[in-house]
Amino acid sequence: MLNWYSKLFVGEGARKNLSRTILKIKAGRLAAGIYVITLSANPDNLLEFFRADLLKQKAFRLNCPPIIGIAKGKDEAMDLVAQILQETYACAGTFCVEEYLKNR
């Protein structure tokens, strides 16, 4: 089961059909061109992003870290990751994204 952050970060391109896109991802259907941003499972990294269609794979879906953002296209996903990190540092003074999201 996928774990979604309640105050999801959303890129401009993904905002258009957001609820429909989220329903597709939850149902395990193809969401073409959509990337999800997650907290990193690797302690050496802060965030990760990958194509949402990878979540169609059962093993990948079961081990997916919490989804905190959604974007349309790789460039928008990179911009959204940068935005999340900038906001985290501006508000918390550190890059501890997980702690920042708990208090946001």
Phi and psi restraints in degrees (range 20) as a CNS / XPLOR table:
assign (resid 1 and name C) (resid 2 and name N)
       (resid 2 and name CA) (resid 2 and name C) 1.0 -82.9 20.0 2
assign (resid 2 and name N) (resid 2 and name CA)
       (resid 2 and name C) (resid 3 and name N) 1.0 140.9 20.0 2
assign (resid 2 and name C) (resid 3 and name N)
       (resid 3 and name CA) (resid 3 and name C) 1.0 -106.9 20.0 2
assign (resid 3 and name N) (resid 3 and name CA)
       (resid 3 and name C) (resid 4 and name N) 1.0 117.0 20.0 2
assign (resid 3 and name C) (resid 4 and name N)
       (resid 4 and name CA) (resid 4 and name C) 1.0 -106.7 20.0 2
assign (resid 4 and name N) (resid 4 and name CA)
       (resid 4 and name C) (resid 5 and name N) 1.0 135.4 20.0 2
assign (resid 4 and name C) (resid 5 and name N)
       (resid 5 and name CA) (resid 5 and name C) 1.0 -69.7 20.0 2
assign (resid 5 and name N) (resid 5 and name CA)
       (resid 5 and name C) (resid 6 and name N) 1.0 135.4 20.0 2
assign (resid 5 and name C) (resid 6 and name N)
       (resid 6 and name CA) (resid 6 and name C) 1.0 -67.0 20.0 2
assign (resid 6 and name N) (resid 6 and name CA)
       (resid 6 and name C) (resid 7 and name N) 1.0 -29.6 20.0 2
assign (resid 6 and name C) (resid 7 and name N)
       (resid 7 and name CA) (resid 7 and name C) 1.0 -109.8 20.0 2
assign (resid 7 and name N) (resid 7 and name CA)
       (resid 7 and name C) (resid 8 and name N) 1.0 63.2 20.0 2
assign (resid 7 and name C) (resid 8 and name N)
       (resid 8 and name CA) (resid 8 and name C) 1.0 -54.8 20.0 2
assign (resid 8 and name N) (resid 8 and name CA)
       (resid 8 and name C) (resid 9 and name N) 1.0 134.6 20.0 2
assign (resid 8 and name C) (resid 9 and name N)
       (resid 9 and name CA) (resid 9 and name C) 1.0 -80.9 20.0 2
assign (resid 9 and name N) (resid 9 and name CA)
       (resid 9 and name C) (resid 10 and name N) 1.0 131.5 20.0 2
assign (resid 9 and name C) (resid 10 and name N)
       (resid 10 and name CA) (resid 10 and name C) 1.0 -130.0 20.0 2
assign (resid 10 and name N) (resid 10 and name CA)
       (resid 10 and name C) (resid 11 and name N) 1.0 128.9 20.0 2
assign (resid 10 and name C) (resid 11 and name N)
       (resid 11 and name CA) (resid 11 and name C) 1.0 -75.0 20.0 2
assign (resid 11 and name N) (resid 11 and name CA)
       (resid 11 and name C) (resid 12 and name N) 1.0 159.0 20.0 2
assign (resid 11 and name C) (resid 12 and name N)
       (resid 12 and name CA) (resid 12 and name C) 1.0 -58.7 20.0 2
assign (resid 12 and name N) (resid 12 and name CA)
       (resid 12 and name C) (resid 13 and name N) 1.0 -42.7 20.0 2
assign (resid 12 and name C) (resid 13 and name N)
       (resid 13 and name CA) (resid 13 and name C) 1.0 -67.1 20.0 2
assign (resid 13 and name N) (resid 13 and name CA)
       (resid 13 and name C) (resid 14 and name N) 1.0 -31.1 20.0 2
assign (resid 13 and name C) (resid 14 and name N)
       (resid 14 and name CA) (resid 14 and name C) 1.0 -83.9 20.0 2
assign (resid 14 and name N) (resid 14 and name CA)
       (resid 14 and name C) (resid 15 and name N) 1.0 -15.5 20.0 2
assign (resid 14 and name C) (resid 15 and name N)
       (resid 15 and name CA) (resid 15 and name C) 1.0 -66.8 20.0 2
assign (resid 15 and name N) (resid 15 and name CA)
       (resid 15 and name C) (resid 16 and name N) 1.0 -29.5 20.0 2
assign (resid 15 and name C) (resid 16 and name N)
       (resid 16 and name CA) (resid 16 and name C) 1.0 -55.6 20.0 2
assign (resid 16 and name N) (resid 16 and name CA)
       (resid 16 and name C) (resid 17 and name N) 1.0 -53.0 20.0 2
assign (resid 16 and name C) (resid 17 and name N)
       (resid 17 and name CA) (resid 17 and name C) 1.0 -119.0 20.0 2
assign (resid 17 and name N) (resid 17 and name CA)
       (resid 17 and name C) (resid 18 and name N) 1.0 44.1 20.0 2
assign (resid 17 and name C) (resid 18 and name N)
       (resid 18 and name CA) (resid 18 and name C) 1.0 -58.1 20.0 2
assign (resid 18 and name N) (resid 18 and name CA)
       (resid 18 and name C) (resid 19 and name N) 1.0 -52.1 20.0 2
assign (resid 18 and name C) (resid 19 and name N)
       (resid 19 and name CA) (resid 19 and name C) 1.0 -63.8 20.0 2
assign (resid 19 and name N) (resid 19 and name CA)
       (resid 19 and name C) (resid 20 and name N) 1.0 -38.0 20.0 2
assign (resid 19 and name C) (resid 20 and name N)
       (resid 20 and name CA) (resid 20 and name C) 1.0 -66.5 20.0 2
assign (resid 20 and name N) (resid 20 and name CA)
       (resid 20 and name C) (resid 21 and name N) 1.0 -41.1 20.0 2
assign (resid 20 and name C) (resid 21 and name N)
       (resid 21 and name CA) (resid 21 and name C) 1.0 -64.3 20.0 2
assign (resid 21 and name N) (resid 21 and name CA)
       (resid 21 and name C) (resid 22 and name N) 1.0 -43.8 20.0 2
assign (resid 21 and name C) (resid 22 and name N)
       (resid 22 and name CA) (resid 22 and name C) 1.0 -63.1 20.0 2
assign (resid 22 and name N) (resid 22 and name CA)
       (resid 22 and name C) (resid 23 and name N) 1.0 -41.0 20.0 2
assign (resid 22 and name C) (resid 23 and name N)
       (resid 23 and name CA) (resid 23 and name C) 1.0 -61.3 20.0 2
assign (resid 23 and name N) (resid 23 and name CA)
       (resid 23 and name C) (resid 24 and name N) 1.0 -40.9 20.0 2
assign (resid 23 and name C) (resid 24 and name N)
       (resid 24 and name CA) (resid 24 and name C) 1.0 -61.4 20.0 2
assign (resid 24 and name N) (resid 24 and name CA)
       (resid 24 and name C) (resid 25 and name N) 1.0 -46.1 20.0 2
assign (resid 24 and name C) (resid 25 and name N)
       (resid 25 and name CA) (resid 25 and name C) 1.0 -63.6 20.0 2
assign (resid 25 and name N) (resid 25 and name CA)
       (resid 25 and name C) (resid 26 and name N) 1.0 -45.0 20.0 2
assign (resid 25 and name C) (resid 26 and name N)
       (resid 26 and name CA) (resid 26 and name C) 1.0 -62.2 20.0 2
assign (resid 26 and name N) (resid 26 and name CA)
       (resid 26 and name C) (resid 27 and name N) 1.0 -34.1 20.0 2
assign (resid 26 and name C) (resid 27 and name N)
       (resid 27 and name CA) (resid 27 and name C) 1.0 -82.3 20.0 2
assign (resid 27 and name N) (resid 27 and name CA)
       (resid 27 and name C) (resid 28 and name N) 1.0 -4.5 20.0 2
assign (resid 27 and name C) (resid 28 and name N)
       (resid 28 and name CA) (resid 28 and name C) 1.0 77.5 20.0 2
assign (resid 28 and name N) (resid 28 and name CA)
       (resid 28 and name C) (resid 29 and name N) 1.0 23.1 20.0 2
assign (resid 28 and name C) (resid 29 and name N)
       (resid 29 and name CA) (resid 29 and name C) 1.0 -97.5 20.0 2
assign (resid 29 and name N) (resid 29 and name CA)
       (resid 29 and name C) (resid 30 and name N) 1.0 166.0 20.0 2
assign (resid 29 and name C) (resid 30 and name N)
       (resid 30 and name CA) (resid 30 and name C) 1.0 -69.5 20.0 2
assign (resid 30 and name N) (resid 30 and name CA)
       (resid 30 and name C) (resid 31 and name N) 1.0 128.7 20.0 2
assign (resid 30 and name C) (resid 31 and name N)
       (resid 31 and name CA) (resid 31 and name C) 1.0 -120.8 20.0 2
assign (resid 31 and name N) (resid 31 and name CA)
       (resid 31 and name C) (resid 32 and name N) 1.0 85.8 20.0 2
assign (resid 31 and name C) (resid 32 and name N)
       (resid 32 and name CA) (resid 32 and name C) 1.0 -60.1 20.0 2
assign (resid 32 and name N) (resid 32 and name CA)
       (resid 32 and name C) (resid 33 and name N) 1.0 131.9 20.0 2
assign (resid 32 and name C) (resid 33 and name N)
       (resid 33 and name CA) (resid 33 and name C) 1.0 76.0 20.0 2
assign (resid 33 and name N) (resid 33 and name CA)
       (resid 33 and name C) (resid 34 and name N) 1.0 5.7 20.0 2
assign (resid 33 and name C) (resid 34 and name N)
       (resid 34 and name CA) (resid 34 and name C) 1.0 -97.0 20.0 2
assign (resid 34 and name N) (resid 34 and name CA)
       (resid 34 and name C) (resid 35 and name N) 1.0 136.9 20.0 2
assign (resid 34 and name C) (resid 35 and name N)
       (resid 35 and name CA) (resid 35 and name C) 1.0 -117.4 20.0 2
assign (resid 35 and name N) (resid 35 and name CA)
       (resid 35 and name C) (resid 36 and name N) 1.0 143.7 20.0 2
assign (resid 35 and name C) (resid 36 and name N)
       (resid 36 and name CA) (resid 36 and name C) 1.0 -111.4 20.0 2
assign (resid 36 and name N) (resid 36 and name CA)
       (resid 36 and name C) (resid 37 and name N) 1.0 147.7 20.0 2
assign (resid 36 and name C) (resid 37 and name N)
       (resid 37 and name CA) (resid 37 and name C) 1.0 -112.8 20.0 2
assign (resid 37 and name N) (resid 37 and name CA)
       (resid 37 and name C) (resid 38 and name N) 1.0 130.1 20.0 2
assign (resid 37 and name C) (resid 38 and name N)
       (resid 38 and name CA) (resid 38 and name C) 1.0 -128.4 20.0 2
assign (resid 38 and name N) (resid 38 and name CA)
       (resid 38 and name C) (resid 39 and name N) 1.0 161.8 20.0 2
assign (resid 38 and name C) (resid 39 and name N)
       (resid 39 and name CA) (resid 39 and name C) 1.0 -66.2 20.0 2
assign (resid 39 and name N) (resid 39 and name CA)
       (resid 39 and name C) (resid 40 and name N) 1.0 148.3 20.0 2
assign (resid 39 and name C) (resid 40 and name N)
       (resid 40 and name CA) (resid 40 and name C) 1.0 -78.8 20.0 2
assign (resid 40 and name N) (resid 40 and name CA)
       (resid 40 and name C) (resid 41 and name N) 1.0 138.8 20.0 2
assign (resid 40 and name C) (resid 41 and name N)
       (resid 41 and name CA) (resid 41 and name C) 1.0 -78.3 20.0 2
assign (resid 41 and name N) (resid 41 and name CA)
       (resid 41 and name C) (resid 42 and name N) 1.0 -19.6 20.0 2
assign (resid 41 and name C) (resid 42 and name N)
       (resid 42 and name CA) (resid 42 and name C) 1.0 -90.0 20.0 2
assign (resid 42 and name N) (resid 42 and name CA)
       (resid 42 and name C) (resid 43 and name N) 1.0 122.1 20.0 2
assign (resid 42 and name C) (resid 43 and name N)
       (resid 43 and name CA) (resid 43 and name C) 1.0 -64.5 20.0 2
assign (resid 43 and name N) (resid 43 and name CA)
       (resid 43 and name C) (resid 44 and name N) 1.0 -15.6 20.0 2
assign (resid 43 and name C) (resid 44 and name N)
       (resid 44 and name CA) (resid 44 and name C) 1.0 -82.5 20.0 2
assign (resid 44 and name N) (resid 44 and name CA)
       (resid 44 and name C) (resid 45 and name N) 1.0 -10.5 20.0 2
assign (resid 44 and name C) (resid 45 and name N)
       (resid 45 and name CA) (resid 45 and name C) 1.0 -115.5 20.0 2
assign (resid 45 and name N) (resid 45 and name CA)
       (resid 45 and name C) (resid 46 and name N) 1.0 159.3 20.0 2
assign (resid 45 and name C) (resid 46 and name N)
       (resid 46 and name CA) (resid 46 and name C) 1.0 -93.4 20.0 2
assign (resid 46 and name N) (resid 46 and name CA)
       (resid 46 and name C) (resid 47 and name N) 1.0 -53.3 20.0 2
assign (resid 46 and name C) (resid 47 and name N)
       (resid 47 and name CA) (resid 47 and name C) 1.0 -135.2 20.0 2
assign (resid 47 and name N) (resid 47 and name CA)
       (resid 47 and name C) (resid 48 and name N) 1.0 162.0 20.0 2
assign (resid 47 and name C) (resid 48 and name N)
       (resid 48 and name CA) (resid 48 and name C) 1.0 -137.1 20.0 2
assign (resid 48 and name N) (resid 48 and name CA)
       (resid 48 and name C) (resid 49 and name N) 1.0 152.5 20.0 2
assign (resid 48 and name C) (resid 49 and name N)
       (resid 49 and name CA) (resid 49 and name C) 1.0 -137.5 20.0 2
assign (resid 49 and name N) (resid 49 and name CA)
       (resid 49 and name C) (resid 50 and name N) 1.0 148.5 20.0 2
assign (resid 49 and name C) (resid 50 and name N)
       (resid 50 and name CA) (resid 50 and name C) 1.0 -157.3 20.0 2
assign (resid 50 and name N) (resid 50 and name CA)
       (resid 50 and name C) (resid 51 and name N) 1.0 164.8 20.0 2
assign (resid 50 and name C) (resid 51 and name N)
       (resid 51 and name CA) (resid 51 and name C) 1.0 -64.8 20.0 2
assign (resid 51 and name N) (resid 51 and name CA)
       (resid 51 and name C) (resid 52 and name N) 1.0 136.1 20.0 2
assign (resid 51 and name C) (resid 52 and name N)
       (resid 52 and name CA) (resid 52 and name C) 1.0 -64.2 20.0 2
assign (resid 52 and name N) (resid 52 and name CA)
       (resid 52 and name C) (resid 53 and name N) 1.0 -25.5 20.0 2
assign (resid 52 and name C) (resid 53 and name N)
       (resid 53 and name CA) (resid 53 and name C) 1.0 -67.0 20.0 2
assign (resid 53 and name N) (resid 53 and name CA)
       (resid 53 and name C) (resid 54 and name N) 1.0 -16.2 20.0 2
assign (resid 53 and name C) (resid 54 and name N)
       (resid 54 and name CA) (resid 54 and name C) 1.0 -66.3 20.0 2
assign (resid 54 and name N) (resid 54 and name CA)
       (resid 54 and name C) (resid 55 and name N) 1.0 -22.1 20.0 2
assign (resid 54 and name C) (resid 55 and name N)
       (resid 55 and name CA) (resid 55 and name C) 1.0 -73.5 20.0 2
assign (resid 55 and name N) (resid 55 and name CA)
       (resid 55 and name C) (resid 56 and name N) 1.0 -3.3 20.0 2
assign (resid 55 and name C) (resid 56 and name N)
       (resid 56 and name CA) (resid 56 and name C) 1.0 -71.8 20.0 2
assign (resid 56 and name N) (resid 56 and name CA)
       (resid 56 and name C) (resid 57 and name N) 1.0 -22.8 20.0 2
assign (resid 56 and name C) (resid 57 and name N)
       (resid 57 and name CA) (resid 57 and name C) 1.0 -78.2 20.0 2
assign (resid 57 and name N) (resid 57 and name CA)
       (resid 57 and name C) (resid 58 and name N) 1.0 127.8 20.0 2
assign (resid 57 and name C) (resid 58 and name N)
       (resid 58 and name CA) (resid 58 and name C) 1.0 -58.5 20.0 2
assign (resid 58 and name N) (resid 58 and name CA)
       (resid 58 and name C) (resid 59 and name N) 1.0 -47.3 20.0 2
assign (resid 58 and name C) (resid 59 and name N)
       (resid 59 and name CA) (resid 59 and name C) 1.0 -63.4 20.0 2
assign (resid 59 and name N) (resid 59 and name CA)
       (resid 59 and name C) (resid 60 and name N) 1.0 -40.7 20.0 2
assign (resid 59 and name C) (resid 60 and name N)
       (resid 60 and name CA) (resid 60 and name C) 1.0 -65.7 20.0 2
assign (resid 60 and name N) (resid 60 and name CA)
       (resid 60 and name C) (resid 61 and name N) 1.0 -41.5 20.0 2
assign (resid 60 and name C) (resid 61 and name N)
       (resid 61 and name CA) (resid 61 and name C) 1.0 -64.5 20.0 2
assign (resid 61 and name N) (resid 61 and name CA)
       (resid 61 and name C) (resid 62 and name N) 1.0 -40.4 20.0 2
assign (resid 61 and name C) (resid 62 and name N)
       (resid 62 and name CA) (resid 62 and name C) 1.0 -70.2 20.0 2
assign (resid 62 and name N) (resid 62 and name CA)
       (resid 62 and name C) (resid 63 and name N) 1.0 -26.9 20.0 2
assign (resid 62 and name C) (resid 63 and name N)
       (resid 63 and name CA) (resid 63 and name C) 1.0 -106.4 20.0 2
assign (resid 63 and name N) (resid 63 and name CA)
       (resid 63 and name C) (resid 64 and name N) 1.0 13.5 20.0 2
assign (resid 63 and name C) (resid 64 and name N)
       (resid 64 and name CA) (resid 64 and name C) 1.0 -73.6 20.0 2
assign (resid 64 and name N) (resid 64 and name CA)
       (resid 64 and name C) (resid 65 and name N) 1.0 127.9 20.0 2
assign (resid 64 and name C) (resid 65 and name N)
       (resid 65 and name CA) (resid 65 and name C) 1.0 -66.7 20.0 2
assign (resid 65 and name N) (resid 65 and name CA)
       (resid 65 and name C) (resid 66 and name N) 1.0 169.7 20.0 2
assign (resid 65 and name C) (resid 66 and name N)
       (resid 66 and name CA) (resid 66 and name C) 1.0 -56.0 20.0 2
assign (resid 66 and name N) (resid 66 and name CA)
       (resid 66 and name C) (resid 67 and name N) 1.0 133.7 20.0 2
assign (resid 66 and name C) (resid 67 and name N)
       (resid 67 and name CA) (resid 67 and name C) 1.0 -86.1 20.0 2
assign (resid 67 and name N) (resid 67 and name CA)
       (resid 67 and name C) (resid 68 and name N) 1.0 122.5 20.0 2
assign (resid 67 and name C) (resid 68 and name N)
       (resid 68 and name CA) (resid 68 and name C) 1.0 -112.9 20.0 2
assign (resid 68 and name N) (resid 68 and name CA)
       (resid 68 and name C) (resid 69 and name N) 1.0 -10.5 20.0 2
assign (resid 68 and name C) (resid 69 and name N)
       (resid 69 and name CA) (resid 69 and name C) 1.0 -155.3 20.0 2
assign (resid 69 and name N) (resid 69 and name CA)
       (resid 69 and name C) (resid 70 and name N) 1.0 161.9 20.0 2
assign (resid 69 and name C) (resid 70 and name N)
       (resid 70 and name CA) (resid 70 and name C) 1.0 -144.1 20.0 2
assign (resid 70 and name N) (resid 70 and name CA)
       (resid 70 and name C) (resid 71 and name N) 1.0 137.7 20.0 2
assign (resid 70 and name C) (resid 71 and name N)
       (resid 71 and name CA) (resid 71 and name C) 1.0 -143.7 20.0 2
assign (resid 71 and name N) (resid 71 and name CA)
       (resid 71 and name C) (resid 72 and name N) 1.0 159.1 20.0 2
assign (resid 71 and name C) (resid 72 and name N)
       (resid 72 and name CA) (resid 72 and name C) 1.0 -105.1 20.0 2
assign (resid 72 and name N) (resid 72 and name CA)
       (resid 72 and name C) (resid 73 and name N) 1.0 109.4 20.0 2
assign (resid 72 and name C) (resid 73 and name N)
       (resid 73 and name CA) (resid 73 and name C) 1.0 93.5 20.0 2
assign (resid 73 and name N) (resid 73 and name CA)
       (resid 73 and name C) (resid 74 and name N) 1.0 156.3 20.0 2
assign (resid 73 and name C) (resid 74 and name N)
       (resid 74 and name CA) (resid 74 and name C) 1.0 -67.3 20.0 2
assign (resid 74 and name N) (resid 74 and name CA)
       (resid 74 and name C) (resid 75 and name N) 1.0 -41.7 20.0 2
assign (resid 74 and name C) (resid 75 and name N)
       (resid 75 and name CA) (resid 75 and name C) 1.0 -62.1 20.0 2
assign (resid 75 and name N) (resid 75 and name CA)
       (resid 75 and name C) (resid 76 and name N) 1.0 -43.5 20.0 2
assign (resid 75 and name C) (resid 76 and name N)
       (resid 76 and name CA) (resid 76 and name C) 1.0 -65.5 20.0 2
assign (resid 76 and name N) (resid 76 and name CA)
       (resid 76 and name C) (resid 77 and name N) 1.0 -35.9 20.0 2
assign (resid 76 and name C) (resid 77 and name N)
       (resid 77 and name CA) (resid 77 and name C) 1.0 -63.9 20.0 2
assign (resid 77 and name N) (resid 77 and name CA)
       (resid 77 and name C) (resid 78 and name N) 1.0 -42.8 20.0 2
assign (resid 77 and name C) (resid 78 and name N)
       (resid 78 and name CA) (resid 78 and name C) 1.0 -64.2 20.0 2
assign (resid 78 and name N) (resid 78 and name CA)
       (resid 78 and name C) (resid 79 and name N) 1.0 -41.0 20.0 2
assign (resid 78 and name C) (resid 79 and name N)
       (resid 79 and name CA) (resid 79 and name C) 1.0 -63.3 20.0 2
assign (resid 79 and name N) (resid 79 and name CA)
       (resid 79 and name C) (resid 80 and name N) 1.0 -40.2 20.0 2
assign (resid 79 and name C) (resid 80 and name N)
       (resid 80 and name CA) (resid 80 and name C) 1.0 -68.0 20.0 2
assign (resid 80 and name N) (resid 80 and name CA)
       (resid 80 and name C) (resid 81 and name N) 1.0 -38.4 20.0 2
assign (resid 80 and name C) (resid 81 and name N)
       (resid 81 and name CA) (resid 81 and name C) 1.0 -61.3 20.0 2
assign (resid 81 and name N) (resid 81 and name CA)
       (resid 81 and name C) (resid 82 and name N) 1.0 -45.1 20.0 2
assign (resid 81 and name C) (resid 82 and name N)
       (resid 82 and name CA) (resid 82 and name C) 1.0 -61.2 20.0 2
assign (resid 82 and name N) (resid 82 and name CA)
       (resid 82 and name C) (resid 83 and name N) 1.0 -41.8 20.0 2
assign (resid 82 and name C) (resid 83 and name N)
       (resid 83 and name CA) (resid 83 and name C) 1.0 -62.4 20.0 2
assign (resid 83 and name N) (resid 83 and name CA)
       (resid 83 and name C) (resid 84 and name N) 1.0 -43.6 20.0 2
assign (resid 83 and name C) (resid 84 and name N)
       (resid 84 and name CA) (resid 84 and name C) 1.0 -62.0 20.0 2
assign (resid 84 and name N) (resid 84 and name CA)
       (resid 84 and name C) (resid 85 and name N) 1.0 -44.6 20.0 2
assign (resid 84 and name C) (resid 85 and name N)
       (resid 85 and name CA) (resid 85 and name C) 1.0 -66.5 20.0 2
assign (resid 85 and name N) (resid 85 and name CA)
       (resid 85 and name C) (resid 86 and name N) 1.0 -40.0 20.0 2
assign (resid 85 and name C) (resid 86 and name N)
       (resid 86 and name CA) (resid 86 and name C) 1.0 -64.2 20.0 2
assign (resid 86 and name N) (resid 86 and name CA)
       (resid 86 and name C) (resid 87 and name N) 1.0 -43.4 20.0 2
assign (resid 86 and name C) (resid 87 and name N)
       (resid 87 and name CA) (resid 87 and name C) 1.0 -64.1 20.0 2
assign (resid 87 and name N) (resid 87 and name CA)
       (resid 87 and name C) (resid 88 and name N) 1.0 -41.7 20.0 2
assign (resid 87 and name C) (resid 88 and name N)
       (resid 88 and name CA) (resid 88 and name C) 1.0 -60.5 20.0 2
assign (resid 88 and name N) (resid 88 and name CA)
       (resid 88 and name C) (resid 89 and name N) 1.0 -47.6 20.0 2
assign (resid 88 and name C) (resid 89 and name N)
       (resid 89 and name CA) (resid 89 and name C) 1.0 -67.4 20.0 2
assign (resid 89 and name N) (resid 89 and name CA)
       (resid 89 and name C) (resid 90 and name N) 1.0 -39.9 20.0 2
assign (resid 89 and name C) (resid 90 and name N)
       (resid 90 and name CA) (resid 90 and name C) 1.0 -64.7 20.0 2
assign (resid 90 and name N) (resid 90 and name CA)
       (resid 90 and name C) (resid 91 and name N) 1.0 -38.1 20.0 2
assign (resid 90 and name C) (resid 91 and name N)
       (resid 91 and name CA) (resid 91 and name C) 1.0 -88.9 20.0 2
assign (resid 91 and name N) (resid 91 and name CA)
       (resid 91 and name C) (resid 92 and name N) 1.0 -35.7 20.0 2
assign (resid 91 and name C) (resid 92 and name N)
       (resid 92 and name CA) (resid 92 and name C) 1.0 -106.5 20.0 2
assign (resid 92 and name N) (resid 92 and name CA)
       (resid 92 and name C) (resid 93 and name N) 1.0 -18.6 20.0 2
assign (resid 92 and name C) (resid 93 and name N)
       (resid 93 and name CA) (resid 93 and name C) 1.0 78.8 20.0 2
assign (resid 93 and name N) (resid 93 and name CA)
       (resid 93 and name C) (resid 94 and name N) 1.0 3.3 20.0 2
assign (resid 93 and name C) (resid 94 and name N)
       (resid 94 and name CA) (resid 94 and name C) 1.0 -138.9 20.0 2
assign (resid 94 and name N) (resid 94 and name CA)
       (resid 94 and name C) (resid 95 and name N) 1.0 174.4 20.0 2
assign (resid 94 and name C) (resid 95 and name N)
       (resid 95 and name CA) (resid 95 and name C) 1.0 -102.4 20.0 2
assign (resid 95 and name N) (resid 95 and name CA)
       (resid 95 and name C) (resid 96 and name N) 1.0 24.4 20.0 2
assign (resid 95 and name C) (resid 96 and name N)
       (resid 96 and name CA) (resid 96 and name C) 1.0 -80.4 20.0 2
assign (resid 96 and name N) (resid 96 and name CA)
       (resid 96 and name C) (resid 97 and name N) 1.0 83.4 20.0 2
assign (resid 96 and name C) (resid 97 and name N)
       (resid 97 and name CA) (resid 97 and name C) 1.0 -62.6 20.0 2
assign (resid 97 and name N) (resid 97 and name CA)
       (resid 97 and name C) (resid 98 and name N) 1.0 -43.7 20.0 2
assign (resid 97 and name C) (resid 98 and name N)
       (resid 98 and name CA) (resid 98 and name C) 1.0 -60.2 20.0 2
assign (resid 98 and name N) (resid 98 and name CA)
       (resid 98 and name C) (resid 99 and name N) 1.0 -43.8 20.0 2
assign (resid 98 and name C) (resid 99 and name N)
       (resid 99 and name CA) (resid 99 and name C) 1.0 -65.6 20.0 2
assign (resid 99 and name N) (resid 99 and name CA)
       (resid 99 and name C) (resid 100 and name N) 1.0 -41.3 20.0 2
assign (resid 99 and name C) (resid 100 and name N)
       (resid 100 and name CA) (resid 100 and name C) 1.0 -61.2 20.0 2
assign (resid 100 and name N) (resid 100 and name CA)
       (resid 100 and name C) (resid 101 and name N) 1.0 -43.2 20.0 2
assign (resid 100 and name C) (resid 101 and name N)
       (resid 101 and name CA) (resid 101 and name C) 1.0 -66.1 20.0 2
assign (resid 101 and name N) (resid 101 and name CA)
       (resid 101 and name C) (resid 102 and name N) 1.0 -31.8 20.0 2
assign (resid 101 and name C) (resid 102 and name N)
       (resid 102 and name CA) (resid 102 and name C) 1.0 -65.2 20.0 2
assign (resid 102 and name N) (resid 102 and name CA)
       (resid 102 and name C) (resid 103 and name N) 1.0 -32.1 20.0 2
assign (resid 102 and name C) (resid 103 and name N)
       (resid 103 and name CA) (resid 103 and name C) 1.0 -100.2 20.0 2
assign (resid 103 and name N) (resid 103 and name CA)
       (resid 103 and name C) (resid 104 and name N) 1.0 0.1 20.0 2
